[in-house]
């Protein structure tokens, strides 16, 4: 239960930034390197979770990677529009 709660909370932590970026159309202060490194780490965790048949690790990291890729997309899309 602790693992599920931790996965839920850390994954959920991306939502405020996604919502803020969507509303403000600004990503100037968020590092692209952070997002790229985090997405890469999440993908590696997904592979690990698949190899160890752990749906919590796979699900949490697939969601986190998706949220992170949304932020990365916003960082490029909003850089052009500003």
Beta strands, then each sheet from edge to edge (+ up, - down):
end
